Amino acid sequence: HVQVIDVPELTVLSIGCRGEMNDQAVAAAEQKLNQWLQENADRYTQSGPLRKLGYNSPFMPSFLKYFEVLLPVTPVDAEP
């Protein structure tokens, strides 16, 4: 059973990664996103929890797998 839910649009920082989506790989990607966000703190602020998107079946060899780590952000000038 698949349920489709419409959600409001959002802006994210995104980093694409190759390999197995494990805790270590996600933490490394999150660190890169947080570093970029710190360097651009005058422009963006985090606006939600980290998200992980996996795209491959479990039968895909690890070295061919692709996933993304997303960090929702809001432009500083868009905050109330």
C-alpha positions in Angstrom: 0.0 0.0 0.0 1.4 3.4 -1.0 0.0 6.7 0.4 0.9 9.9 -1.4 0.9 13.0 0.7 1.3 16.6 -0.5 3.7 18.6 1.6 4.5 22.3 1.4 7.6 23.2 -0.7 10.8 23.8 1.1 14.4 24.9 0.4 17.2 22.4 1.4 20.9 22.1 1.3 21.6 18.8 -0.4 24.6 16.6 -0.8 24.7 13.4 -3.0 26.7 10.4 -1.8 27.8 7.1 -3.3 28.0 3.9 -1.3 26.1 2.4 1.6 23.8 4.8 3.5 25.0 4.0 7.0 25.3 6.2 10.1 29.0 7.0 9.4 28.3 8.2 5.8 25.3 10.2 6.8 27.2 11.8 9.7 30.0 12.8 7.3 27.5 14.4 4.8 25.8 16.2 7.7 29.1 17.6 8.8 29.7 19.0 5.4 26.2 20.6 5.2 26.6 22.1 8.7 30.0 23.5 7.7 28.5 25.2 4.7 25.6 26.5 6.8 28.0 28.0 9.3 30.0 29.7 6.5 26.7 31.1 5.2 25.0 31.9 8.5 24.3 35.4 7.3 22.2 34.0 4.5 20.5 30.8 5.7 19.4 29.2 8.9 18.3 25.6 9.6 14.6 25.2 9.5 14.0 21.5 10.1 15.4 18.1 10.8 17.9 16.3 8.6 16.4 14.1 5.9 17.9 11.0 4.1 16.8 9.9 0.7 17.9 6.5 -0.6 17.2 5.5 -4.3 18.4 2.0 -4.8 17.2 -1.5 -4.2 19.0 -3.7 -1.7 20.2 -5.8 -4.6 22.3 -2.9 -6.0 26.0 -3.4 -5.3 27.2 -0.9 -2.6 29.7 0.9 -4.8 26.8 1.8 -7.2 24.3 3.0 -4.6 23.4 6.7 -4.5 21.7 8.6 -1.7 21.2 12.2 -0.6 21.3 14.0 2.7 19.1 17.1 3.0 19.1 19.9 5.5 16.0 22.2 5.4 16.9 25.9 5.4 15.2 29.2 5.4 16.8 32.4 3.9 17.6 34.8 6.8 15.7 37.6 5.1 12.6 35.4 4.9 12.3 34.9 8.6 9.5 36.8 10.4 
